[in-house]
Amino acid sequence: MRTGEDYQPDLYTYATRSMMTAPFTTDLAALKPRRLRSDLHAGFGISNDRFHVACGRAAKSGGASRKDIQIVRLSDGQGWNLLHTPQLWHPNVIGMTCNEIFLVVQIWEDGEPNGSTIQRIRFDALGEGLPPD
């Protein structure tokens, strides 16, 4: 889940945005949220920002820009940011397994979009990642 603090009405966003986790409960009084790390994207409440969760990780489109992917490990907040490149252009998370993340990316030819494809990236190829902040 995402939380926001210090709403900035002129910018339509929150100054501080966090990724949170909590054990499942139906009792509001028993809810024990835990902050994992900063949410890099300024947008808030956009349908494309929904999390995809599998095997102890959560990922969403919209890292530092709408064109990036942000991944977080739920146990400790370790994170990875997949920045857009010509090979990873306007990606959207469509699913994950315990070993891979699956993205829809645009194909660019001669500086113009020319269709889309599915790209998969192994988690073990991402390296150590960034410690929680």
Secondary structure, DSSP 4 states (H G I P E B T S, - for coil): -EEEEEEETTTTEEEEEEEEE----S-GGG---EEEEE------S-GGG--EEETTEEEEE-SSSTT-EEEEETTT--EEEE--BTTBEEEEEEEE-SSEEEEEEEEEETTEEEEEEEEEEEGGGS-S-B---
